[in-house]
Amino acid sequence: MLKNDRWINEQAASGMLQPFQSSLVRHLDPDTASSPVLSYGCSSYGYDLRLSAKEFLIFRHVPGTVVNPKRFNPANLEPAPLNQDGDGVYFILPAHSYGLGVALEKMKVPANITVICLGKSTYARLGIIVNTTPAEASWEGHLTLEFSNSSGADCRIYANEGICQLLFFEGDPCATTYHDRAGKYQHQPERVTLARI
């Protein structure tokens, strides 16, 4: 069953998402509708997660290099600088490139819930694809988020604003949670966590 806003707010009060925004934020000053932001916070059946400003890494092209998930070389990544102007703080994801960021919110997934992370339509319309990522039962930490820029133009990726949506699905209790099996991505910090085997 897909969980609703009432359930998300109840679970957040018990520490499921921190920091937590109980309603959808579209403007930093809602009274004047000034300072629009890419929405974040609780919606009807999900939660729009924010991108942390702490780190954003971009895969760089190194001729002759093949990326190997079993022997990942961090030298294949380079940090993207954080920029700021009147529209906000942002990273640049170059055209036809791939980047890694991290969620601002820390999650603590209940034992009977699996969370699916999907891209926001505003970014999708620009050619930015957020990889569909699950957070399994009893997973804890800051999600590392993966972005592909499929367009021919560089794109701003705004920090501290909505970047993806979480959907919470309740299932029958499982025999072994992510925590029970000591999953390799458990307790990720608010930094990009690289591929592990």
N, C-alpha and C positions, 0 to 999 in steps of 0.2 A: 504494500500500500504506500502511495506517495504521501508524505506528511505535509501538513498545512502550517500556516503562519502561527496559529495558536500553539501547536506542538513545538515549533522551532523556538518561539519565545520562552516557553516553559523550560525546554532543555538548555537554552542559553543561560537562563537564570541559575542553572546547576553547573555551568562552566563548559558547555559544549562548544561555544564560540567566544573568543576573547581577543580584542575588544568586540563588542556586539552593538549593532544599530538595530533597534526594534522596528523601525519602519523604513521605507525606501526613501533615500535622500537623492534629490535631483538638483538642488540648488543649495549652496552653502548658506545663503540668506533667503529662506523660503518666503518671508514676508514681502520682499521686493522682487523675487524671482531673479536675483542677480547672482553672478558667479555660478553658472551652470556646471555641473559635473556629470561624468558618466556614472549613472545611478549605482548605489550600493546600499546594502541593508536588506531587511526582511521583506519579501514580497508574498504573494498569495500562497505559493507552493514551493518556495525556494529561498535562497539567500544569495545576494549578489556580493561576492567576495572582492576585496580590494587588493591591488598590487602593492607590495612593499617598495619603498624607495631605497632600501638598503643595498640591493644588488640586482643587476641585470647583465647576463652574459650572452655574447653572440658567438656563434660558430664562425670561425674565420677560415678562408680558403687557403690551405697549405698544399701547393702542388705536389702530387705523388703520395699524399697522405690518405689513408683509409681509416675511418673511425671504426674502432672495434669495441663493442660493448663489454667484452671480456677483459680487455686491457685498455680501458679508456684513458686517454692522455689529456689532462687538463690544459696542456699547451694549445689544444685545438680551440679553446675558448678565450675570448678577450672581454674585459669589462666594458660596458657601454657607459659613457658619462651621463650623469643626471643633469638635465637642463631645466631652466625655469624662465617663464615669461608671464604675461598677463593671463594666459589660459591655464596655467598650472605648472606642475613639475612633471617631467616626462623623460623617457628614454627614446632613442631613435632605433627602430628595427629596419635595417636596410632592405631594399627590394630583393626578393627571391632569397631571403636568408631565414635563419632559424635562431631563436633566442630562448633563454631560460631565465625565469624570474621566480619570485617567491611570494606567497600570500602574506598579507599583513596580519590577518586573523590567525590565531592558533586554534586548532580543532581538537576536540576530544570526542571521538565517535562512540555512541552507545553500542553495547554488545549485540544488539539485534538490528542494527542499522548498517546499510551500505550507502555511501555518498557518491554520487556521480557529478563530476565537474564538467560543465559545458560552456562553450563560448557565448559571448554576448552578441546580439544581432548588430549592434552599432559597429563593432569591430569587424564582424563578418562581412558587412557591406563594403568594407575597405580592402577586403582580401586577407584579413588576419584570421588565421585558424588557430583556435586554442585546442590542444590535444585533449580528447576525452579521457579523463583520468578518474579512476575509482579510489575511494578511501574506504577500506574495509572495516568490518566490525572491530571495535576497540582500537582503531588506529589513532595515534596522537601526534600532533606536531603542526608545523607550517608546511602546507603543500608547495612543492616545487612545481611551477607551471611552465608549460612548453608552448611556444608560439612559432607559427610559420607565417611568413609574409609571402603570400602567393601572388601578390601584385607586382607590377613593374615600377612602383614608386616607393620611396622610403615612407615610413609611417611612424607617427608619434604613438607611444604606448604610455598612457598617463599613470603615474604613481599616486597612491593614496586615493584612488578612485576605482569604481567598479571595473572588473576585468573579466569575470566569468560568473556563472551561476551554479550554485550547489543545489542538487536535488537529493532529498533524503528518502530512502526506501526502507520500509520495515519488512523483515522476513521472519520466518520461524527461527528460533534460537539455533545457532550453529554449534557443532561439537567442539570446534577449535577456532578461536578468534585470532586476529592478526597479532594481538598482544600475546596470546598463549604460545604462538609459534615463534615469537621473537623475530617478527618480520624485519627485513634488512633496512626498511625505510622508516622504522618507528622512531619517534621523537626527533624529527627533523627540526633544526633551528630556523630562525628567520634569515637564512642564507640559502643559496642554491645548493641542493644536494645532487651530486653527480651520479651517473649510472653506477650501480653496484651489482655484483653477482654473488 
